[in-house]
């Protein structure tokens, strides 16, 4: 009787080891695949000017980073760093801005940015707020 119980215990432990080992491997593999398949976007750091409007600094950003929604509000998408169980990544966060001046060199003077985070450029309509992205190059 005792030999039978020991054999059942060994089989049970072997099965549980294989099950949990496979579960850990699949979890890790799915995380790697998820992070590898994130859309790559270009980003640029906004350049802070010395001027202040309404208690905030104004910034110079590339004109390609400025978007307009259907209510004609202007905004930029910033890349906010996030580390969680799925790994390290950036999330696209919508920041409403006011365009104070558009310049001839392809940049714009904006007000409304409160965190110095990279702004996403050339995203088009393929990236929306809340989407996970990876930066093409660190800025």
C-alpha positions, 0 to 999 in steps of 0.5 A, a space after each residue: 500500500 505504501 509503495 502505491 502511495 509513493 508512486 502516485 505522489 511521484 507521478 502527481 509531483 512530476 505532472 505538477 512540475 511539468 504543468 507549472 513549468 509549461 505555464 511559466 514558459 508560455 507566460 514568458 513567451 507570450 510576453 516576449 511576443 507581445 513586446 516584440 510586436 508593439 508598433 515602433 514610432 519615432 519620438 522627439 523630446 520637446 524643447 522647453 523655452 524660457 517663456 511662461 504662459 499661465 504658470 507653465 513653460 512653453 515648448 517647441 515640438 515638431 509640427 508632425 507631432 500635433 494632431 487635431 480631433 473632430 472637435 478641432 482640439 489640438 493635442 500631442 501624443 506623449 510616450 509615458 514609460 510604464 513597467 509592469 508585469 508585461 515588461 517595460 514599455 511606453 504608453 501613448 498618452 494624449 496631452 491637449 495643447 494650445 498652438 501659439 505659433 507655427 514656424 517655418 522650420 517645421 516646428 510649433 510653439 505650444 502650451 499645455 505640456 506639463 511633463 517632459 516626455 518624448 512626443 510621438 511624431 509621424 504616428 498618423 491614425 495608426 496610434 491612439 491614446 492608451 496604445 502601447 508603443 516602442 520607440 524607434 530610438 531613445 531620445 
